[in-house]
Amino acid sequence: MENCTWKSTTKQIYTGVMLYSLCGIVSGLVAILAFLSGGFWSVLSVILSIAIIVGYVLYFIGLRNFKNVVMEPDAPVVNKLYTAVILVIIGYIVGFIPVAGGIIQAILNIIAFIMMMVAYNKLRKSTTFPGLARKGASMLFTAMILSLIGAVISIIPLVGTIIAAILNIISFIMVLLGWKKIADDDLASSTPAVE
């Protein structure tokens, strides 16, 4: 494993995560404006949707390369993340199909969410993943838990929606910080996990 390969693949992953996350937030706001007024906002909404797909593709390519960089015990775990991102990309594209596409997208996203949660949990406990990277994986796992809690709480009218929004903001920040920690680590710091 070369440290520069670790850095370049994790940087690509981080860039992809940043792109799809930020465009996803802006896309949500633009979708409201597009619904209310159409025109320019509708075009911008489509452009942002394409940017989200590009972000996921960068994430996907980064993970494909990353599974060849990590030590052998972690490669199958990163492969689960890779497969989960494939499901998200397929779901996002299928989501453009009215009604049925949205249902298929939701199912694929739930499967991908579970796969990511399991993978981050394994990486945070890995004995071969570098120390700072394990902390990053732990943040990613916690972000997934917060997102899950937010999704369940959002069922409660008004208060649940507000709490879910707060949890989703925290989760968003934790995802960026988690991947940043992984990207900032280097292979030289790979130390055994403390059990």
C-alpha positions in Angstrom: 0.0 0.0 0.0 1.4 3.3 -1.0 0.5 6.4 1.1 0.0 8.6 -2.0 -2.5 6.1 -3.4 -4.3 6.2 -0.1 -4.4 10.0 -0.2 -5.5 10.2 -3.9 -8.3 7.7 -3.5 -9.6 9.1 -0.3 -9.5 12.6 -1.7 -11.6 11.4 -4.6 -14.1 9.8 -2.3 -14.2 13.0 -0.1 -14.7 15.1 -3.2 -17.6 12.9 -4.4 -19.2 12.9 -1.0 -18.9 16.7 -0.8 -20.4 17.1 -4.3 -23.4 14.9 -3.8 -24.1 16.1 -0.3 -24.0 19.9 -1.1 -25.8 19.5 -4.4 -28.4 17.4 -2.6 -29.1 20.1 -0.1 -29.2 22.8 -2.8 -31.4 20.5 -5.0 -33.9 20.2 -2.2 -34.3 24.0 -2.0 -34.3 24.4 -5.8 -37.0 21.7 -6.1 -39.3 23.8 -3.9 -38.7 26.9 -6.1 -39.1 24.8 -9.3 -42.5 23.5 -8.0 -43.6 27.1 -7.2 -42.4 28.8 -10.3 -40.9 26.4 -12.9 -38.7 27.8 -15.7 -35.1 28.4 -14.7 -35.5 26.6 -11.3 -36.7 23.4 -13.1 -33.6 23.5 -15.3 -31.3 24.2 -12.3 -33.0 21.3 -10.5 -32.1 18.9 -13.4 -28.5 20.2 -13.5 -28.2 19.7 -9.7 -29.5 16.1 -10.1 -26.9 15.4 -12.7 -24.2 16.9 -10.3 -25.4 14.6 -7.6 -25.0 11.6 -9.9 -21.5 12.9 -10.8 -20.7 13.1 -7.1 -21.8 9.5 -6.5 -19.8 8.4 -9.5 -16.7 10.0 -8.1 -17.4 8.3 -4.7 -17.9 5.1 -6.6 -14.7 5.3 -8.6 -12.8 6.3 -5.4 -14.2 3.3 -3.5 -13.3 1.0 -6.4 -9.7 2.2 -6.1 -9.8 2.3 -2.3 -10.7 -1.4 -2.0 -7.3 -2.1 -3.7 -5.4 0.2 -1.3 -6.7 -1.0 2.1 -5.3 -4.1 3.8 -6.8 -7.5 2.9 -9.2 -7.8 5.9 -10.8 -4.4 5.0 -11.1 -4.9 1.3 -14.4 -6.9 1.4 -15.8 -4.3 3.8 -14.9 -1.5 1.4 -16.4 -3.6 -1.4 -19.7 -3.5 0.5 -19.6 0.3 0.4 -18.8 0.1 -3.3 -21.8 -2.2 -3.9 -24.0 0.1 -1.8 -23.0 3.1 -3.9 -23.8 1.2 -7.1 -27.3 0.6 -5.6 -27.7 4.3 -4.8 -26.6 5.4 -8.3 -29.1 2.9 -9.9 -31.8 4.1 -7.5 -31.2 7.7 -8.2 -31.3 7.2 -12.0 -34.4 4.9 -11.7 -36.0 7.6 -9.5 -36.5 9.8 -12.6 -39.3 7.3 -13.6 -42.6 8.6 -12.2 -44.2 6.6 -9.3 -42.6 3.2 -9.8 -39.1 4.7 -10.0 -39.6 6.4 -6.6 -40.6 3.2 -5.0 -37.7 1.3 -6.5 -35.3 4.1 -5.5 -36.6 3.9 -1.9 -36.0 0.2 -1.7 -32.5 0.4 -3.2 -31.6 3.2 -0.8 -32.8 1.2 2.2 -30.7 -1.7 1.2 -27.7 0.5 0.5 -28.1 2.3 3.8 -28.0 -1.0 5.7 -24.9 -2.1 3.7 -23.1 1.2 4.5 -24.0 1.0 8.2 -22.7 -2.5 8.5 -19.5 -1.6 6.6 -18.8 1.5 8.6 -19.3 -0.5 11.8 -16.7 -3.0 10.7 -14.2 -0.4 9.6 -14.4 1.4 12.9 -13.6 -1.9 14.7 -10.9 -3.0 12.1 -7.5 -3.9 13.5 -5.8 -3.1 10.1 -7.4 0.3 9.3 -5.2 3.2 10.4 -6.1 5.0 13.7 -7.4 8.3 12.4 -9.3 6.5 9.6 -11.0 4.3 12.3 -12.2 7.4 14.0 -13.5 8.7 10.7 -15.3 5.4 10.1 -16.8 5.7 13.7 -18.1 9.2 12.8 -19.6 7.8 9.6 -21.3 5.0 11.6 -22.7 7.5 14.1 -23.9 9.7 11.2 -25.8 6.7 9.8 -27.4 6.1 13.2 -28.4 9.8 13.5 -29.9 9.6 10.0 -31.9 6.5 10.9 -33.2 8.2 14.1 -34.1 11.3 12.1 -36.0 9.2 9.6 -38.0 7.5 12.3 -38.7 10.7 14.3 -39.7 12.6 11.2 -43.0 10.6 11.3 -44.1 12.8 14.3 -45.8 15.9 12.9 -43.9 19.2 13.2 -41.7 18.4 16.3 -40.4 15.3 14.6 -39.7 17.1 11.4 -37.7 19.8 13.3 -35.7 17.2 15.3 -35.1 15.2 12.1 -33.8 18.3 10.3 -31.4 19.0 13.2 -30.2 15.4 13.2 -29.7 15.4 9.5 -27.6 18.6 9.6 -25.4 17.0 12.3 -25.2 13.8 10.3 -24.2 15.7 7.2 -21.4 17.4 9.0 -20.3 14.1 10.6 -20.2 12.5 7.1 -17.9 15.2 5.8 -15.7 15.2 8.9 -15.6 11.4 8.9 -14.4 11.1 5.3 -12.0 14.0 5.9 -10.4 12.1 8.8 -10.0 9.0 6.6 -8.5 11.1 3.8 -6.1 12.9 6.2 -4.8 9.6 7.7 -1.8 7.9 6.3 -0.7 4.3 6.2 2.3 5.0 8.4 -0.1 5.6 11.3 -1.7 2.2 10.9 -1.7 0.9 14.5 -3.6 -2.0 16.0 -7.0 -1.2 17.3 -7.4 -1.1 21.0 -10.1 -3.5 22.1 
